[in-house]
Amino acid sequence: MATQKDFSGYTGTWCPGCGDWGIGVAIKSAFVQMGMDPSSVGVVFDIGCSGNMNDVLNAYAIHGLHGRSVPTAVGMKLAHHKMPVVVIGGDGGLYGEGGNHFLHASRGNHDITLIAHDNSVYGLTTGQVAPDAQKGYKSKSTPQGMIEVSLNPLALALTQGASFVAQGFAGDVTALIELIKKAIHHKGFSLVNVLQPCVTFNKVNTYQYYMQRIYTLDHSYDRTNYKLALEKTQEFNEEKYPIGILYQSDRPAYHEQIAHLPQDSSLRERPAFRDFGLLIDDFV
């Protein structure tokens, strides 16, 4: 059985106190507890501080382009249905640069798990504002405060068809491990949005800030209630942050639906082009 050491690469270069340390431990612990080994799980890393986990986490992995980790993961899953596929990225890469891919992976219910590092900034490029930061947030790119409406990733995933929507906190590794395990086990598109303080560039959303505002969804909460889940996603505007599974539904994943599509015999009857020259002649 694999251990955390098997999943460990180089020592991280994150700032002391960065939430990435806790997230990294949670991911490796979840893999070990699920009985995985580095060659049995596919991982796609985005760019940024979260993407530096590519050096820290040993797995069957790809370091994708900025914002393009999600479609790469979708391709991995379509090619290998039985392999768990995980995306590790920041809020800038997943919700900003790759927001279109995030949206369409949700509506397709692709069987991949997104672990999003939500720290409200582009940390690797020294603290520019991310799209899910609070309105009015001041950064190098918004010195007078962000004027746009904050992107709500939980609401976006939910309304676009994601079948598993959850939120964790980098300061509570034990609870985060369980969330990640449940997300990977779920068949369909899974989002785990991790509230992650950036101790260097974000002086607003600190560990203390979150500890005063987060609360855990208890066993009485009905995670199958779509309307209730949607209401919970709006608490973002009130600076209240529910931790746990906000919504979970059981419906076929994208690759499962493809497998049940009726076969078109006419496609098999079309002659294959064996000569590239003949193919070109058709367009001349």
Secondary structure, DSSP 8 states (H G I E B T S, - for coil): ---TTTTB-S-----TT-HHHHHHHHHHHHHHHTT--TTT-EEEE-SSTGGGHHHHB-SEEEE--TT-HHHHHHHHHHH-TTS-EEEEEEHIIIIIITHHHHHHHHHHT-S-EEEEEE-SEETTTT-EE-TTS-TT---SS-TT---S----HHHHHHHTT-SEEEEEETT-HHHHHHHHHHHHHSSS-EEEEEE---TTT-SSS-HHHHHTTEEE--TTS-TT-HHHHHHHHGGGGGT-EEEEEEEE-----HHHHHHTS---HHHHHS-----HHHHHHTT-
